[in-house]
């Protein structure tokens, strides 16, 4: 008769150390991007810009980005858990995840820090295109991860349109 082995807490954590490490790396990357965004607040410069009538109120950005960053962490964790699946484009999904988080972090200093609205518009367009790629590739790895990125893609698409409108109105 086969012996039943009960995992000890040590074995449980040892066997899942890679999972915890990956989740930790995703959490740190997303938190770093979010924190960098917090260093460059809209401030007086943004308040003086001419804005389109459909510009959202300032209070909406905090809750939206909190939800989106949480979604990124969960999606990134799900992609990391699939890292050993050789039949899916997991490596590409993780590379795309890294690229999008870098692009996400870069936009805020460009727009709010340096006030380079034109460059920021180009950069956020690249981010939106990258998010389309993320959604498509993630779908092949983990559909929940892909679905978690859909609101992010929609928001960034809206933000791209807003960025371009602000650039045009304030040249």
Secondary structure, DSSP 8 states (H G I E B T S, - for coil): --------HHHHHHHTHHHHHHHHHHHHHHHHHHHHHHHS--HHHHHHS---TT---THHHHHHHHHHHHHHHHHHHHHHHTTT-TTS-HHHHHHHHHHHHHHHHHHHIIIIIS--HHHHHHHHHHHHHHHHHHHHHHHHH-HHHHHHHHHHHHHHHHHHHHHHHHHHHT-
